Amino acid sequence: MLHTELEVLEKIRSLTPFEAELGDGSLSIRVSEYQPYIATAIHHGHNLRGELKEKCALTEEERYFEEDPFTGDFISSLPIVLQGQDSRYEYDLNRDPSNCIYEDAWGKNVWLEPLTPEERAISHEKHSCYYRILKCLVETLEKEFGLCLVYDIHSYNHQRIDAETPTFNVGTKQINCRRWRKEINVLLENLNSVELPNLEVTALENDVFKGMGYQATFIKENFSNTLILPIEVKKIFMNEQGGEAYPLVIEKLKESMKTVITEHAAYTVTKRTKAKGLTGSDLLASNLSKEVLKLDRQLYRIARGINTLSYINPTNLKQEKRRFLSKPHSYTPQFTYRQLDLDPYKFREQLYRLPVEGIRDADVQKMYRKVIDQLAVRIDLLCSIGTDEFLYNSLRYYGQPDERDIANAKFILHACEYKEQQPATISAKEAIEAFKEAALDYDIPCKVVSSKQLIARAMVSGKTIKVNPNSRFTQGDLDALIHHELGVHLVTSVNAERQPLKILQLGLPGNTHTQEGLAILCEHLSGSFPLHRLKTLALRVVAVEMMVNGDTFNDCFNSLKHEYGVSDDEAFTVTARVYRGGGFTKDFLYLRGLKDAIHAYKNDDLTSLFIGKTGFEFKPLLDELIERGILKQPDYLPKALTMDANIDPVMEFMLNSIR
């Protein structure tokens, strides 16, 4: 939205959040929330007024070479951003007003003919306008918070420098270093901890640049409680000569600068004011941008109807099981599947047209990109059900067991049963009633129904718990399933519906691994996780490994039955789960997920993982979004987390032994 300078100043003085571009296009300013720091990218822009373009002696490429492209992107996650949109060749905001218009620069004449006084006056006025807005903004923040920080982001060409140069250069020559030494050191430490793809990172003080630009001078001369930190980023994020961008480096810089700056600001504000215990999350905006909400709803409309298991579960499972068990050495099940009722090409096209670039927060943007990529692979998986390509796509989507997974499985399978297994005397009908009672205890509205289309004994679909009518249960089995299916899968489904982001209903990448790990952890914490159940998870790993290595359905079934001594029914169930579709590798994730859930339980607060269909990878971001007030704390948590259960010490030892 176009604004006048007066409108911008009025909004700043009244502490009104806004986003604007000045009417002449010279400056973009965004204030998502008033916080005690500003990030600027004053050389980001490339615009040059029409009448000046005709007089400019430099080509587009020559101008672009000396500008600072992408520096505005590096700070896009932050709540207050000033981004110059005009080229430094029109007027340089980092030079004093009397010298802000170049006659020559870097050994080249800039103009074919002298600029007129009127042309110079327009450029000078744009320069002055920027500093009036900056002055108003800093005054307002100093008054509101007692101090202000300005992170002054630039980039520099390094190939013409005949020496090793740092990735980040912090210029401090205009800073009172005796007063701000600790803050400078913390910033250098934060920058030195940045990791970039295939690049060694260093951060130095006053190595290539000293921080002598006019913006630092302006802050020093006008404000006593504002620290400005000029940061030069080496142009390792683009081809310095040709101008081509390196998107992976830029994305990582966006993520890293968000972390570096917010953590540094939190440290400084905590140290210099009465605010206590601030984190970087406290200094980010506490609301979602309209771009995020719009994209989130678009993505949900596209992908909400895709239920992987509803397509992968065989429609003729019962008949094929009966046929196979009558001839386990010679008959191979011929499973049939539900037809895919969506156009995969249109689906992918819709996904990749979503305006992810409009999301400014680097970590949130990355999350949505990963979800979109995951959904595209899921469609490939569903399109290939029953074909030779299915296994390949399953490996892409879920992965396969590694040496550690296989070692853990074999360790578990070598354990001897030490308790007599109870007979399975509870019917499916009785199990349904038990699930209904547990749902009432949680006070979660849901349906509990019988379904003949399940391989598993029970599962959650949306807010419905489905129970296999052909299953029978021991009391321990039933308790475990209640804590697993209702206590985690249903709880996270209901919590997800109450969040402002619908992406948590669709599922984040890694949600299978995370959900199943947390669900089995809750079985254990409830005291309902016997050795034979743990062995089932290990058998799944073995079955996936055999399938990936090319063993047939019959080979796998007979190996599970004869080498590991399981019943025909269990051997068939484990094998069918893995071989359905053409090779479904998902089942190895249960044991790996359990291992990772145990580690997380011992070392962290799991609360944020229950707000929806989350993933361990995204826990830091989910914690941040909850702390910022963007996401809600979960309304429901698994009861197993707070139970004082009698946990079997042998099982505790076994679980602590898997690595």
HELIX and SHEET records of a PDB file:
HELIX    1   1 GLU A    5  ARG A   13  1                                   9    
HELIX    2   2 GLY A   50  LYS A   55  1                                   6    
HELIX    3   3 GLU A   60  GLU A   66  1                                   7    
HELIX    4   4 THR A   71  PHE A   74  1                                   4    
HELIX    5   5 PRO A   97  ASN A   99  5                                   3    
HELIX    6   6 PRO A  117  PHE A  145  1                                  29    
HELIX    7   7 CYS A  177  ASN A  192  1                                  16    
HELIX    8   8 TYR A  214  ASN A  222  1                                   9    
HELIX    9   9 PRO A  247  ARG A  272  1                                  26    
HELIX   10  10 GLY A  280  LEU A  283  5                                   4    
HELIX   11  11 LYS A  290  ALA A  303  1                                  14    
HELIX   12  12 THR A  308  ILE A  312  1                                   5    
HELIX   13  13 LEU A  317  SER A  326  1                                  10    
HELIX   14  14 PRO A  344  TYR A  352  1                                   9    
HELIX   15  15 VAL A  356  GLY A  358  5                                   3    
HELIX   16  16 ALA A  362  CYS A  383  1                                  22    
HELIX   17  17 GLU A  389  TYR A  398  1                                  10    
HELIX   18  18 GLU A  403  LEU A  413  1                                  11    
HELIX   19  19 ALA A  428  TYR A  442  1                                  15    
HELIX   20  20 GLN A  475  LEU A  481  1                                   7    
HELIX   21  21 ILE A  482  LEU A  490  3                                   9    
HELIX   22  22 VAL A  491  GLU A  497  1                                   7    
HELIX   23  23 ILE A  503  LEU A  506  1                                   4    
HELIX   24  24 ASN A  511  LEU A  525  1                                  15    
HELIX   25  25 LEU A  531  VAL A  548  1                                  18    
HELIX   26  26 PHE A  553  GLU A  563  1                                  11    
HELIX   27  27 ASP A  568  TYR A  579  1                                  12    
HELIX   28  28 ARG A  580  GLY A  582  5                                   3    
HELIX   29  29 THR A  585  PHE A  588  5                                   4    
HELIX   30  30 LEU A  589  ASN A  603  1                                  15    
HELIX   31  31 THR A  607  PHE A  610  5                                   4    
HELIX   32  32 PHE A  616  PHE A  618  5                                   3    
HELIX   33  33 LYS A  619  GLU A  627  1                                   9    
HELIX   34  34 LYS A  639  THR A  642  5                                   4    
HELIX   35  35 PRO A  649  SER A  657  1                                   9    
SHEET    1   A 9 LEU A   2  HIS A   3  0                                        
SHEET    2   A 9 PHE A  18  LEU A  22  1                                        
SHEET    3   A 9 LEU A  27  VAL A  31 -1                                        
SHEET    4   A 9 ILE A  80  GLY A  84 -1                                        
SHEET    5   A 9 TYR A  37  ALA A  41  1                                        
SHEET    6   A 9 CYS A 148  TYR A 156  1                                        
SHEET    7   A 9 THR A 226  LYS A 234  1                                        
SHEET    8   A 9 PHE A 168  VAL A 170 -1                                        
SHEET    9   A 9 ALA A 203  GLU A 205  1                                        
SHEET    1   B 2 ASP A 104  ALA A 105  0                                        
SHEET    2   B 2 LYS A 108  ASN A 109 -1                                        
SHEET    1   C 3 LYS A 447  SER A 450  0                                        
SHEET    2   C 3 THR A 464  VAL A 467  1                                        
SHEET    3   C 3 ALA A 458  SER A 461 -1                                        
END                                                                             
